[in-house]
Amino acid sequence: MSFDRKYLGHGVGLRNKHYSRWLSEKPQVDWVEVISENFMSSGGRPLAVLEKVRRDVPVVLHGVSLSIGSTDPLSVTYLANLRNLAARIEPEWVSDHLCWGSHGGRYGHDLWPLPFTEETVDHVVRRVRIVQDVLKRQILLENVSSYINFESSTMTEWEFLNEVVERADCGILLDVNNIYVSSQNHSFDPFTYVNSVPAERVAQIHIAGHSKYRKYILDTHDHPVIDPVWKLYERAIQRAGHTATLLEWDDSIPSFQEVHNEALKANRFLSATLLATAS
């Protein structure tokens, strides 16, 4: 089975700095993505805002705490809360990261990379199947940015991603900024990565900005998207076609209009790329 792809258009993240804008009007965006954990309570202003937004546009739930690659048992409470939120909001997709972030019952509040081995593939696939059984839906897994490599790895990151999604029968949230960041930190060709993923499983794409330091690049989501990342995005949509695209901006967040204008650039790249491909 492949992933049921649907085209939503361009989206932005729903952030509390912009709640008043969403409550007072309906911004002209096609869909929004929210951090799942911020809305798992039974009430409060965030959930009220989300329910209002959901009446206007499609919503995608994007988690940061599933810790699908951890050796800790999957949290029954977390999965129940996520299932209840999904039933309440009826999102287009539920996604999380192909990483680990907990150990011994403690969450590190970070997205740590995995060793790329067959043993890790088996482990992650088993856990994805459990999650999908609980949620009664396929999920999306996002590639993370990384700053270390494991000596035990026996395959490339894209080979690892491909093995997991094919065997677990889930979709891909392809973050082209994360690919660029990791390629600079680990000296590989980012286009090889983009060209290697199964395009039919790419349901969503993330674009974002990052920060460059002397020895490494950090995925900070606090700058506009740079040209090399737009080029990767261009290649991704050449392969995947119309794909729901979200601009991430999570730190030093500017006005809603600035974020929205940056997101709209994806539409221009999409239209120009697909027109060139068709001619």
C-alpha positions as CSV (number, residue, x, y, z in Angstrom):
1,M,0.0,0.0,0.0
2,S,1.2,3.6,-0.7
3,F,0.3,6.7,1.2
4,D,-2.9,8.5,0.4
5,R,-1.5,11.8,-0.8
6,K,-3.7,14.9,-1.1
7,Y,-2.7,18.4,-2.1
8,L,-3.6,21.1,0.5
9,G,-1.6,24.0,-1.0
10,H,0.6,26.3,1.2
11,G,0.4,26.3,5.0
12,V,1.8,28.0,8.0
13,G,2.3,27.0,11.6
14,L,-0.4,28.1,14.1
15,R,1.6,30.0,16.8
16,N,0.2,31.7,19.9
17,K,1.7,35.1,18.8
18,H,-0.8,35.1,15.9
19,Y,-3.8,33.8,17.8
20,S,-5.6,37.2,17.9
21,R,-5.3,37.4,14.1
22,W,-7.0,34.0,13.7
23,L,-9.7,34.9,16.1
24,S,-10.5,38.3,14.5
25,E,-10.4,37.2,10.9
26,K,-9.7,34.3,8.5
27,P,-6.2,34.7,7.0
28,Q,-5.8,33.6,3.4
29,V,-3.9,30.5,4.0
30,D,-4.8,27.0,2.7
31,W,-4.1,25.0,5.9
32,V,-2.3,25.1,9.2
33,E,0.0,22.8,11.1
34,V,0.0,22.7,14.9
35,I,2.3,21.1,17.5
36,S,0.2,18.3,18.8
37,E,1.4,18.5,22.4
38,N,0.3,22.1,22.7
39,F,-3.4,21.0,22.3
40,M,-3.7,17.8,24.2
41,S,-5.5,19.4,27.1
42,S,-9.3,19.1,27.4
43,G,-9.9,22.8,27.1
44,G,-8.4,26.3,27.3
45,R,-7.7,29.1,24.9
46,P,-5.3,27.2,22.6
47,L,-7.8,24.4,21.9
48,A,-10.6,27.0,21.4
49,V,-8.5,28.8,18.8
50,L,-7.6,25.5,17.1
51,E,-11.3,24.5,16.9
52,K,-12.1,27.9,15.4
53,V,-9.3,27.5,12.8
54,R,-10.4,24.0,12.0
55,R,-13.8,25.2,11.0
56,D,-12.1,27.5,8.4
57,V,-9.1,25.5,7.0
58,P,-7.6,21.9,7.2
59,V,-5.3,21.2,10.1
60,V,-2.3,18.9,10.3
61,L,-1.1,17.6,13.7
62,H,2.7,17.6,14.0
63,G,4.2,16.0,17.1
64,V,7.6,16.3,18.8
65,S,7.3,13.8,21.6
66,L,6.4,10.4,20.0
67,S,10.1,9.3,20.3
68,I,9.4,6.6,17.7
69,G,13.1,5.4,17.8
70,S,13.5,5.3,21.6
71,T,14.0,2.0,23.5
72,D,11.5,3.2,26.1
73,P,8.0,1.7,25.7
74,L,5.6,3.8,23.7
75,S,3.6,6.0,26.1
76,V,0.1,4.7,26.4
77,T,-1.1,8.0,27.8
78,Y,0.5,10.0,25.1
79,L,-1.0,7.8,22.3
80,A,-4.5,8.0,24.0
81,N,-4.2,11.8,24.2
82,L,-3.1,12.0,20.6
83,R,-5.9,9.7,19.4
84,N,-8.5,11.8,21.3
85,L,-7.1,15.0,19.8
86,A,-7.2,13.6,16.3
87,A,-10.8,12.4,16.9
88,R,-11.7,15.9,18.0
89,I,-9.9,17.9,15.3
90,E,-10.1,15.4,12.4
91,P,-6.7,16.4,10.9
92,E,-5.6,15.7,7.4
93,W,-2.5,14.0,8.7
94,V,-0.7,13.2,11.9
95,S,3.1,13.4,11.8
96,D,6.1,13.2,14.0
97,H,9.9,12.8,13.7
98,L,12.1,9.8,12.7
99,C,14.2,10.1,15.8
100,W,14.4,9.4,19.5
101,G,14.0,11.9,22.4
102,S,13.5,10.0,25.6
103,H,15.4,7.6,27.7
104,G,14.5,5.9,31.0
105,G,11.2,7.7,31.1
106,R,12.8,11.2,30.7
107,Y,12.2,13.4,27.7
108,G,15.2,15.4,26.5
109,H,13.0,17.9,24.5
110,D,15.2,17.4,21.5
111,L,15.1,15.4,18.3
112,W,18.1,13.0,18.3
113,P,19.2,11.0,15.2
114,L,19.2,7.3,15.1
115,P,21.9,4.8,14.0
116,F,21.1,3.7,10.5
117,T,21.1,-0.1,10.9
118,E,18.8,-3.0,10.0
119,E,18.2,-3.5,13.7
120,T,17.0,0.1,14.1
121,V,14.8,-0.3,11.0
122,D,13.1,-3.4,12.6
123,H,12.7,-1.6,15.9
124,V,11.1,1.6,14.4
125,V,8.9,-0.3,12.0
126,R,7.4,-2.3,14.9
127,R,6.6,0.9,16.8
128,V,5.2,2.7,13.8
129,R,2.8,-0.2,13.2
130,I,1.6,0.0,16.8
131,V,1.1,3.8,16.6
132,Q,-0.9,3.4,13.4
133,D,-3.0,0.6,14.9
134,V,-3.9,2.9,17.9
135,L,-4.6,5.9,15.8
136,K,-6.4,3.9,13.0
137,R,-4.6,5.9,10.4
138,Q,-1.2,6.1,8.6
139,I,1.2,8.6,9.9
140,L,4.0,10.8,8.4
141,L,7.6,10.5,9.5
142,E,9.9,13.6,9.2
143,N,13.6,13.4,8.6
144,V,15.4,15.4,11.3
145,S,18.5,17.6,11.1
146,S,21.6,16.0,12.7
147,Y,25.0,17.1,14.0
148,I,26.6,13.7,14.8
149,N,27.0,10.4,13.0
150,F,26.9,6.9,14.6
151,E,29.9,4.7,13.8
152,S,27.5,1.7,13.8
153,S,25.5,2.9,10.8
154,T,25.5,0.6,7.9
155,M,23.4,2.6,5.4
156,T,22.8,6.2,4.4
157,E,20.0,8.2,6.0
158,W,17.9,8.2,2.9
159,E,18.3,4.4,2.6
160,F,17.2,4.1,6.3
161,L,14.2,6.4,5.7
162,N,13.1,4.4,2.7
163,E,13.3,1.1,4.5
164,V,11.2,2.3,7.4
165,V,8.4,3.9,5.4
166,E,8.1,1.1,2.9
167,R,8.0,-1.6,5.6
168,A,5.8,0.3,8.0
169,D,3.6,1.5,5.2
170,C,3.5,5.1,6.3
171,G,4.1,8.5,4.6
172,I,7.0,11.0,4.5
173,L,7.1,14.6,5.7
174,L,10.1,15.6,3.7
175,D,12.0,18.5,5.4
176,V,14.3,19.9,2.7
177,N,15.8,22.4,5.1
178,N,16.8,19.5,7.4
179,I,18.3,17.7,4.5
180,Y,20.4,20.8,3.6
181,V,21.5,21.3,7.2
182,S,22.6,17.7,7.6
183,S,24.3,17.7,4.2
184,Q,26.5,20.6,5.3
185,N,27.2,19.1,8.7
186,H,28.1,15.7,7.3
187,S,29.4,16.5,3.8
188,F,27.0,14.7,1.5
189,D,25.1,15.8,-1.6
190,P,21.6,16.9,-0.6
191,F,20.3,16.3,-4.1
192,T,21.2,12.6,-3.8
193,Y,18.9,12.5,-0.7
194,V,16.0,14.2,-2.5
195,N,16.4,12.1,-5.6
196,S,16.4,8.9,-3.6
197,V,13.2,9.1,-1.5
198,P,10.1,7.4,-2.8
199,A,8.2,10.4,-4.2
200,E,4.8,8.6,-4.0
201,R,5.1,8.6,-0.2
202,V,6.0,12.3,0.2
203,A,2.7,13.8,1.5
204,Q,4.1,17.0,2.9
205,I,7.2,19.2,2.6
206,H,8.7,21.5,5.2
207,I,10.8,24.5,4.3
208,A,12.5,26.7,6.9
209,G,15.5,28.9,7.7
210,H,18.5,28.1,9.8
211,S,21.6,29.6,11.4
212,K,25.1,29.1,10.2
213,Y,28.0,29.0,12.7
214,R,31.7,28.5,12.1
215,K,31.8,24.7,12.2
216,Y,28.2,23.7,11.7
217,I,24.7,24.7,10.7
218,L,21.8,24.7,13.2
219,D,18.1,24.1,12.3
220,T,16.7,27.1,14.1
221,H,13.6,28.1,12.1
222,D,14.3,31.8,12.7
223,H,15.3,33.1,9.3
224,P,13.9,33.3,5.8
225,V,14.5,30.3,3.5
226,I,17.9,30.6,1.7
227,D,18.4,30.0,-2.1
228,P,20.0,26.5,-1.8
229,V,17.0,25.3,0.2
230,W,14.6,26.7,-2.4
231,K,16.6,24.8,-5.0
232,L,16.2,21.5,-3.0
233,Y,12.5,22.3,-2.7
234,E,12.3,22.8,-6.5
235,R,13.8,19.4,-7.1
236,A,11.5,17.8,-4.5
237,I,8.4,19.1,-6.3
238,Q,9.8,18.1,-9.7
239,R,9.8,14.5,-8.4
240,A,6.6,14.6,-6.2
241,G,4.4,17.1,-8.1
242,H,1.8,19.1,-6.2
243,T,2.7,18.6,-2.5
244,A,1.4,20.3,0.5
245,T,4.1,22.7,1.7
246,L,4.5,24.3,5.1
247,L,6.8,27.2,6.1
248,E,8.2,26.7,9.6
249,W,9.1,29.8,11.6
250,D,9.4,29.0,15.3
251,D,11.8,31.5,16.9
252,S,12.2,35.3,16.5
253,I,8.7,35.0,14.9
254,P,7.9,38.1,12.8
255,S,4.4,39.4,12.0
256,F,1.9,37.0,10.5
257,Q,2.1,38.9,7.2
258,E,5.8,38.4,7.0
259,V,5.5,34.7,7.7
260,H,2.7,34.4,5.2
261,N,4.6,36.2,2.5
262,E,7.5,33.8,2.9
263,A,5.1,30.9,2.7
264,L,3.6,32.2,-0.5
265,K,7.0,31.9,-2.2
266,A,6.5,28.2,-2.3
267,N,3.5,28.7,-4.6
268,R,5.6,30.6,-7.1
269,F,8.2,27.9,-7.0
270,L,5.6,25.2,-7.4
271,S,3.9,26.9,-10.3
272,A,7.1,27.7,-12.2
273,T,8.6,24.2,-11.6
274,L,5.5,22.3,-12.7
275,L,5.1,24.5,-15.8
276,A,8.7,23.9,-16.8
277,T,8.3,20.2,-16.2
278,A,5.2,20.0,-18.4
279,S,6.7,22.0,-21.3
